[in-house]
Amino acid sequence: MSRTLRTAYIVLVLALLAAPLLVVAGVSINEQQSLRFPPEGLSLRWYGELFRTPDWLGALTNSLVIAAVSSLLAVIVALPLALHVWARQGWLSRGLYMLGVAPFMLPPVISALGFLVFWVSVGMYGQMTATIVSHGIFLVTLPVVTITLGLQSVDLSLIEAARTMGANRGKVLRTVILPLIFPYMVSGYAFAFVLSLNEYIIAYMVAGFTVETLPIKIFNSLRYGYTPIMGVVSVLFVALAALVFGLIGRFGNLPRLLGAERVDT
């Protein structure tokens, strides 16, 4: 493939990827309450309406709370699991690792149905706690993978040196291992946070209309009327995801977090 064709192909792919974002961004600045593109008049009023309208503000608050707490729960569950798999080899460790990555191996609707049956059985259907726990379990795969990658990059000679100096297992974990894998823990949290904000199926199946998140609010609003606030929410989601992944790429080892075994410098 010649350089010209390769450049044209890359430009075409980038254009196809950017086109939906441009359409959504245009919809968000419509002056009138419509989802027309190109926008009919230009106005930023809908960005303010998102924070002034109680229904939308409540959905935004719910999404942020659920994403923040469920991502923390995912990291709390993933850390000891990844540490066990890293420290002890064998069929049990491999089984635990497969259990940790299983939520992403199943179609989300199957996981959502399982959560629905469970929470109905224990009488917690429709509660925010149920949504937080469900998101935390579903998203545990992300910090499991990132923390495992971080543990694989730990220099074992540092652990041996700490043991030689008299440090016990707990102190080695606190002073050597955790500081080294902390960026990977933060990255796993960030990945889970962004995906939790955008998750719809599990939140809808577990909470229904009781705990309305932004994705649920968008779908519910489509039934009764169009508003550019939907475009505003989409733009904010994209901007937040770009910011989070941009910070990870700037301050973290993004190629390794995506699975690269070795990165040439």
C-alpha positions as CSV (number, residue, x, y, z in Angstrom):
1,M,0.0,0.0,0.0
2,S,1.4,3.4,-1.0
3,R,1.9,6.2,1.5
4,T,-1.0,8.2,-0.1
5,L,-3.4,5.3,0.1
6,R,-2.4,4.6,3.7
7,T,-2.9,8.3,4.6
8,A,-6.3,8.4,2.9
9,Y,-7.4,5.2,4.7
10,I,-6.4,6.6,8.1
11,V,-8.2,9.9,7.3
12,L,-11.3,8.0,6.3
13,V,-11.3,5.9,9.5
14,L,-10.8,8.9,11.7
15,A,-13.6,10.7,9.8
16,L,-16.0,7.8,10.4
17,L,-15.1,7.7,14.1
18,A,-15.4,11.5,14.5
19,A,-18.7,11.9,12.5
20,P,-21.0,10.7,15.3
21,L,-19.3,12.9,17.8
22,L,-19.7,15.9,15.6
23,V,-23.4,15.2,15.1
24,V,-23.9,14.8,18.9
25,A,-21.9,17.9,19.6
26,G,-24.0,19.8,17.1
27,V,-27.3,18.5,18.6
28,S,-26.2,19.7,22.0
29,I,-26.0,23.4,20.9
30,N,-29.4,23.5,19.2
31,E,-31.2,26.7,20.1
32,Q,-34.6,25.0,20.0
33,Q,-35.7,21.8,21.9
34,S,-35.0,19.4,19.1
35,L,-32.4,16.8,18.0
36,R,-31.8,18.4,14.5
37,F,-28.5,18.4,12.8
38,P,-27.2,20.8,11.5
39,P,-28.3,22.8,14.6
40,E,-31.0,25.4,14.1
41,G,-29.4,28.3,15.9
42,L,-26.5,28.1,18.3
43,S,-27.0,28.1,22.1
44,L,-25.3,26.7,25.1
45,R,-28.4,26.9,27.2
46,W,-28.8,23.1,27.4
47,Y,-25.5,22.8,29.2
48,G,-26.9,24.9,31.9
49,E,-30.3,23.1,31.8
50,L,-28.5,19.8,32.7
51,F,-27.6,21.2,36.1
52,R,-30.8,23.2,36.6
53,T,-33.3,20.5,35.9
54,P,-33.9,18.3,39.0
55,D,-34.5,15.1,37.0
56,W,-31.3,15.3,35.0
57,L,-29.3,16.6,37.9
58,G,-30.5,13.7,40.0
59,A,-29.6,11.2,37.3
60,L,-26.2,12.8,37.0
61,T,-25.7,12.5,40.8
62,N,-26.8,8.9,40.8
63,S,-24.4,8.0,38.0
64,L,-21.4,9.7,39.7
65,V,-22.1,8.1,43.1
66,I,-22.6,4.6,41.6
67,A,-19.5,4.9,39.4
68,A,-17.3,6.2,42.2
69,V,-18.3,3.6,44.8
70,S,-18.7,0.6,42.5
71,S,-15.2,1.3,41.0
72,L,-13.7,1.4,44.5
73,L,-15.5,-1.8,45.3
74,A,-14.1,-3.4,42.2
75,V,-10.5,-2.5,43.1
76,I,-11.0,-3.7,46.7
77,V,-12.2,-7.1,45.4
78,A,-9.6,-7.3,42.6
79,L,-6.5,-6.5,44.7
80,P,-6.4,-9.6,46.9
81,L,-7.5,-11.8,44.0
82,A,-4.7,-10.5,41.8
83,L,-2.2,-10.8,44.7
84,H,-3.1,-14.4,45.3
85,V,-2.9,-15.3,41.7
86,W,0.5,-13.7,41.4
87,A,2.0,-15.2,44.6
88,R,0.6,-18.7,44.2
89,Q,0.6,-20.7,41.0
90,G,-1.6,-23.7,40.4
91,W,-5.1,-24.7,39.3
92,L,-6.8,-22.8,42.1
93,S,-5.1,-19.5,41.2
94,R,-5.9,-20.0,37.5
95,G,-9.5,-20.7,38.5
96,L,-9.7,-17.6,40.6
97,Y,-8.3,-15.5,37.8
98,M,-10.8,-16.9,35.4
99,L,-13.5,-16.1,37.9
100,G,-12.2,-12.5,38.1
101,V,-12.4,-12.0,34.3
102,A,-15.6,-14.0,33.8
103,P,-18.0,-11.0,34.0
104,F,-16.5,-9.6,30.8
105,M,-16.6,-12.9,29.0
106,L,-20.4,-13.3,29.4
107,P,-22.9,-11.1,27.5
108,P,-24.0,-8.3,29.8
109,V,-27.6,-9.2,29.5
110,I,-26.9,-12.6,31.1
111,S,-25.0,-11.0,34.0
112,A,-27.8,-8.5,34.4
113,L,-30.5,-11.2,34.5
114,G,-28.5,-13.1,37.2
115,F,-28.2,-9.9,39.3
116,L,-32.0,-9.3,38.8
117,V,-32.9,-12.7,40.1
118,F,-30.5,-12.4,43.0
119,W,-31.6,-9.0,44.2
120,V,-35.3,-9.8,43.8
121,S,-34.7,-13.0,45.9
122,V,-33.0,-11.1,48.8
123,G,-35.5,-8.2,48.6
124,M,-33.1,-5.5,47.5
125,Y,-34.3,-4.9,44.0
126,G,-34.5,-1.3,43.0
127,Q,-32.0,0.0,45.7
128,M,-28.9,1.9,44.9
129,T,-26.8,-0.5,47.0
130,A,-27.8,-3.3,44.6
131,T,-26.8,-1.2,41.6
132,I,-23.4,-0.4,43.2
133,V,-22.6,-4.0,44.1
134,S,-23.7,-5.2,40.7
135,H,-21.5,-2.7,38.9
136,G,-18.6,-3.5,41.2
137,I,-18.8,-7.2,40.5
138,F,-19.4,-6.7,36.8
139,L,-16.4,-4.3,36.4
140,V,-14.0,-6.2,38.7
141,T,-12.4,-7.6,35.5
142,L,-10.8,-4.3,34.7
143,P,-8.8,-3.7,37.9
144,V,-8.0,-7.5,38.0
145,V,-6.3,-7.2,34.6
146,T,-4.5,-3.9,35.3
147,I,-3.3,-4.9,38.8
148,T,-2.1,-8.3,37.4
149,L,-0.1,-6.5,34.8
150,G,1.4,-4.3,37.5
151,L,2.4,-7.3,39.6
152,Q,4.0,-8.9,36.6
153,S,6.2,-5.9,36.2
154,V,7.4,-5.9,39.8
155,D,11.2,-6.5,40.2
156,L,11.5,-9.5,42.4
157,S,14.9,-8.5,43.5
158,L,13.3,-5.6,45.4
159,I,11.2,-8.0,47.4
160,E,14.2,-10.2,48.1
161,A,16.2,-7.2,49.3
162,A,13.3,-6.2,51.6
163,R,13.1,-9.7,53.0
164,T,16.9,-9.8,53.5
165,M,16.6,-6.5,55.6
166,G,14.1,-8.3,57.9
167,A,10.8,-7.1,56.5
168,N,7.9,-9.5,57.0
169,R,5.2,-10.2,54.4
170,G,2.9,-7.4,55.5
171,K,5.7,-4.8,55.5
172,V,6.9,-5.9,52.1
173,L,3.3,-5.6,50.8
174,R,2.9,-2.1,52.3
175,T,6.3,-0.6,51.5
176,V,7.3,-2.4,48.3
177,I,4.5,-4.0,46.3
178,L,1.6,-1.6,46.8
179,P,3.6,1.5,46.0
180,L,4.8,-0.1,42.8
181,I,1.3,-1.3,41.6
182,F,-0.5,1.8,42.8
183,P,-0.6,3.4,39.3
184,Y,-2.1,0.2,38.0
185,M,-4.8,0.3,40.7
186,V,-5.6,3.9,39.8
187,S,-5.8,2.9,36.2
188,G,-8.2,0.0,36.9
189,Y,-10.3,2.3,39.0
190,A,-10.4,4.9,36.2
191,F,-11.4,2.3,33.5
192,A,-14.1,0.9,35.8
193,F,-15.4,4.5,36.6
194,V,-15.8,5.4,32.9
195,L,-17.5,2.2,32.0
196,S,-19.8,2.4,35.0
197,L,-21.0,5.9,33.9
198,N,-22.0,4.5,30.5
199,E,-23.4,1.2,31.6
200,Y,-27.1,0.7,30.9
201,I,-28.3,-2.9,30.9
202,I,-27.3,-3.9,34.4
203,A,-28.4,-0.6,36.0
204,Y,-31.8,-0.9,34.2
205,M,-32.3,-4.6,35.2
206,V,-31.3,-4.1,38.8
207,A,-32.8,-0.7,39.6
208,G,-35.4,-0.2,36.9
209,F,-37.0,3.2,37.3
210,T,-36.2,3.5,41.0
211,V,-32.5,4.6,40.7
212,E,-32.3,6.5,37.4
213,T,-28.8,6.9,36.0
214,L,-27.9,9.1,33.1
215,P,-28.0,6.3,30.5
216,I,-31.5,5.2,31.8
217,K,-32.6,8.8,31.8
218,I,-31.7,9.2,28.2
219,F,-33.6,6.1,27.1
220,N,-36.6,7.1,29.2
221,S,-36.6,10.6,27.8
222,L,-36.6,9.3,24.2
223,R,-40.0,7.8,24.9
224,Y,-41.6,11.1,25.8
225,G,-39.8,13.9,24.0
226,Y,-36.5,15.0,22.5
227,T,-34.2,17.4,24.2
228,P,-30.6,18.6,23.4
229,I,-29.7,17.7,27.0
230,M,-29.2,14.2,25.7
231,G,-26.5,15.5,23.4
232,V,-25.0,17.5,26.3
233,V,-24.8,14.3,28.4
234,S,-23.1,12.4,25.5
235,V,-20.6,15.2,25.0
236,L,-19.7,15.2,28.7
237,F,-19.3,11.4,28.7
238,V,-17.0,11.6,25.7
239,A,-15.0,14.5,27.2
240,L,-14.7,12.7,30.6
241,A,-13.5,9.5,29.0
242,A,-11.0,11.4,26.8
243,L,-9.7,13.2,29.9
244,V,-9.4,10.0,32.0
245,F,-7.7,8.0,29.3
246,G,-5.6,11.0,28.3
247,L,-4.3,11.3,31.9
248,I,-3.5,7.6,32.0
249,G,-1.7,7.8,28.7
250,R,0.2,10.9,29.9
251,F,1.3,9.7,33.3
252,G,0.9,5.9,33.1
253,N,2.2,3.1,30.9
254,L,-0.8,2.9,28.6
255,P,0.7,0.3,26.2
256,R,1.4,-2.1,29.0
257,L,-2.1,-1.5,30.5
258,L,-3.5,-2.5,27.1
259,G,-1.5,-5.8,27.2
260,A,1.8,-5.0,25.7
261,E,4.5,-7.2,27.2
262,R,7.4,-4.9,26.3
263,V,7.5,-1.2,25.3
264,D,10.6,0.0,23.4
265,T,11.8,3.4,24.6
